[in-house]
Amino acid sequence: MQKGNNKIKIICEFEKEKAEWDTLSQDEKGKWQDVANYLKEEWPQVVTGDTLGYWQVVGMNNSGM
Protein backbone atom coordinates (compact mmCIF):
# COMPACT_ATOMS: atom_id res chain seq x y z
CA MET A 1 0.00 0.00 0.00
CA GLN A 2 1.19 3.47 -0.80
CA LYS A 3 1.69 5.92 2.04
CA GLY A 4 0.91 9.59 1.76
CA ASN A 5 -1.31 9.25 -1.30
CA ASN A 6 -4.65 10.22 0.24
CA LYS A 7 -7.14 9.43 -2.50
CA ILE A 8 -10.01 8.76 -0.10
CA LYS A 9 -11.17 11.05 2.68
CA ILE A 10 -12.34 9.14 5.75
CA ILE A 11 -15.45 10.71 7.25
CA CYS A 12 -17.53 10.01 10.34
CA GLU A 13 -21.29 10.13 9.85
CA PHE A 14 -22.38 9.06 13.34
CA GLU A 15 -21.50 10.26 16.83
CA LYS A 16 -20.29 6.82 17.97
CA GLU A 17 -18.22 6.46 14.82
CA LYS A 18 -16.63 9.89 15.43
CA ALA A 19 -15.98 9.04 19.08
CA GLU A 20 -14.22 5.80 18.07
CA TRP A 21 -12.18 7.61 15.37
CA ASP A 22 -11.13 10.30 17.86
CA THR A 23 -9.67 7.66 20.21
CA LEU A 24 -7.28 6.37 17.53
CA SER A 25 -3.65 7.43 17.49
CA GLN A 26 -2.27 9.24 14.44
CA ASP A 27 -0.46 6.03 13.50
CA GLU A 28 -3.72 4.04 13.63
CA LYS A 29 -5.51 6.70 11.59
CA GLY A 30 -2.72 6.52 9.02
CA LYS A 31 -3.08 2.75 8.78
CA TRP A 32 -6.84 3.09 8.18
CA GLN A 33 -6.12 5.76 5.56
CA ASP A 34 -3.82 3.29 3.80
CA VAL A 35 -6.59 0.66 3.90
CA ALA A 36 -9.09 3.14 2.42
CA ASN A 37 -6.68 4.05 -0.38
CA TYR A 38 -6.05 0.36 -1.07
CA LEU A 39 -9.80 -0.32 -1.25
CA LYS A 40 -10.19 2.52 -3.78
CA GLU A 41 -7.38 1.15 -5.93
CA GLU A 42 -8.41 -2.51 -5.78
CA TRP A 43 -12.22 -2.11 -5.79
CA PRO A 44 -12.99 0.99 -7.92
CA GLN A 45 -16.33 -0.52 -8.93
CA VAL A 46 -17.36 -0.60 -5.25
CA VAL A 47 -15.58 2.51 -3.95
CA THR A 48 -16.81 4.99 -6.52
CA GLY A 49 -16.65 8.26 -4.57
CA ASP A 50 -13.85 10.14 -2.88
CA THR A 51 -15.06 9.58 0.71
CA LEU A 52 -15.74 6.57 2.90
CA GLY A 53 -17.06 6.36 6.40
CA TYR A 54 -14.63 5.04 8.98
CA TRP A 55 -16.96 2.14 9.77
CA GLN A 56 -17.30 1.42 6.03
CA VAL A 57 -13.53 1.08 5.77
CA VAL A 58 -13.42 -1.21 8.83
CA GLY A 59 -16.31 -3.32 7.52
CA MET A 60 -14.85 -3.73 4.03
CA ASN A 61 -11.47 -4.59 5.50
CA ASN A 62 -12.99 -7.18 7.84
CA SER A 63 -15.01 -8.72 4.98
CA GLY A 64 -11.80 -9.57 3.16
CA MET A 65 -12.08 -7.01 0.38
N, C-alpha and C positions, 0 to 999 in steps of 0.2 A: 504494500500500500504506500502511496505517495504521501509524504508529510508536507504540510504547508500549502497544499493546493486545495483551498476551501471552495469546492464547487457547490456544496449543499450547505444551507444555513439551517442549523438545528433550532427549532422553536419549541416553546412550551405552551400548550393550549389550555391546560388545566392547572388549578392551584396545586394539587398534589404532585403533578408532574414537575412543575416549577420548583416546588420545595425539594423534591428529590434531586433535581439538576443542580440546585444551589448548594447541596451538601457535597457534591463531587469536587475533587481537587482539580487543579488546572491540567495535571497530567491525565487524569481520568477523562476529563472533557475532551482533551486532545485525542485520546484513543477512540472515543465515540465519534469524533469528527472524522477520523480516518475511516472508521467503519461506514459512516454515512457516505463519504466520498467513494469508497469501494462499491457500495451498493449502487450508487449512481452510475459508475463505470460498468459494472457487471450486469446490471438489471435495468437498462435504460427504458425498457418497455413497461416496467413497473414503477420506477422512480422517474416520473415524467416532468416534475416541477423542479424548482430550485430550493425548496424547503422541505423538511421532514420534521415531524414531532419527535422529541426525544424518545417517547415510548414506542413510536413507530420504528425507530432505528433499533431499539432493544428487541422488539418483537421480531423484526425481520432477521436480525442477527441470530436470535435464539431458534428461529424456524429453520436455520441452515441455509438461508439464501446467500 
